[in-house]
Amino acid sequence: YNHKAEVFSFTSLLYHVMALEKPFARMDPAMFVAEACLKGKRCALNKAWPTEMRSLMTSGWAAEPEGRPEFLAVVLALE
């Protein structure tokens, strides 16, 4: 566990804010772990959202923590 786990969590929260959804509305936490962590499933991104936001979420959800951006890059992307 390192700060890259927080990047994953933050970009997941960003998804739910943009989707106007309550986190875990469609699944309980155990199901989320099974689907997202074990099977690598990710939320479908709305094509109407800005490309930059979709790219930020996609990179934040990289399966390997090393592939996720640094948090400073996330902050700069949101500015």
C-alpha positions as CSV (number, residue, x, y, z in Angstrom):
1,Y,0.0,0.0,0.0
2,N,1.2,3.5,-0.9
3,H,-0.1,6.9,-2.0
4,K,-1.0,5.4,-5.4
5,A,-3.9,3.6,-3.7
6,E,-5.2,7.1,-2.7
7,V,-5.0,8.2,-6.4
8,F,-7.2,5.2,-7.3
9,S,-9.7,6.1,-4.6
10,F,-9.7,9.7,-5.5
11,T,-10.3,9.1,-9.2
12,S,-13.1,6.6,-8.2
13,L,-14.7,9.3,-6.1
14,L,-14.3,11.8,-9.0
15,Y,-16.2,9.3,-11.2
16,H,-19.1,9.2,-8.8
17,V,-19.2,12.9,-8.4
18,M,-19.3,13.4,-12.2
19,A,-21.9,10.6,-12.6
20,L,-24.0,12.1,-9.8
21,E,-24.0,8.6,-8.2
22,K,-23.6,7.5,-4.6
23,P,-20.5,5.3,-4.3
24,F,-21.3,1.6,-4.2
25,A,-24.9,2.4,-5.2
26,R,-24.9,-0.6,-7.5
27,M,-22.8,-2.9,-5.4
28,D,-21.7,-3.5,-1.8
29,P,-18.1,-3.0,-0.8
30,A,-17.3,-6.7,-0.9
31,M,-18.6,-6.9,-4.5
32,F,-16.6,-3.9,-5.4
33,V,-13.4,-5.6,-4.1
34,A,-14.2,-8.7,-6.1
35,E,-15.0,-6.9,-9.3
36,A,-12.5,-4.0,-9.3
37,C,-9.6,-5.4,-7.4
38,L,-9.7,-9.1,-8.3
39,K,-11.3,-9.0,-11.8
40,G,-10.0,-5.5,-12.9
41,K,-13.4,-4.2,-13.8
42,R,-13.8,-0.4,-14.1
43,C,-16.8,1.9,-14.4
44,A,-17.9,2.8,-17.9
45,L,-17.0,6.4,-18.6
46,N,-19.6,8.8,-20.1
47,K,-18.4,9.8,-23.6
48,A,-20.0,13.2,-23.0
49,W,-17.5,14.0,-20.3
50,P,-14.4,16.0,-21.2
51,T,-11.6,13.8,-22.6
52,E,-9.2,15.1,-20.0
53,M,-11.4,13.9,-17.2
54,R,-11.9,10.5,-18.7
55,S,-8.1,10.2,-19.2
56,L,-7.5,11.2,-15.6
57,M,-9.9,8.6,-14.3
58,T,-8.5,5.9,-16.6
59,S,-4.9,6.6,-15.6
60,G,-5.9,6.7,-11.9
61,W,-7.5,3.3,-12.3
62,A,-4.4,1.6,-13.7
63,A,-4.1,-2.0,-12.4
64,E,-0.5,-1.5,-11.3
65,P,0.1,1.3,-8.9
66,E,3.2,2.3,-10.7
67,G,1.0,3.2,-13.7
68,R,-1.1,5.7,-11.8
69,P,-0.2,9.4,-11.9
70,E,1.3,11.2,-8.9
71,F,-1.2,13.1,-6.9
72,L,0.4,16.4,-7.9
73,A,-0.4,15.5,-11.5
74,V,-4.0,14.8,-10.6
75,V,-4.3,18.2,-8.9
76,L,-2.7,20.0,-11.8
77,A,-5.1,18.2,-14.2
78,L,-8.0,19.5,-12.2
79,E,-6.9,23.0,-12.2
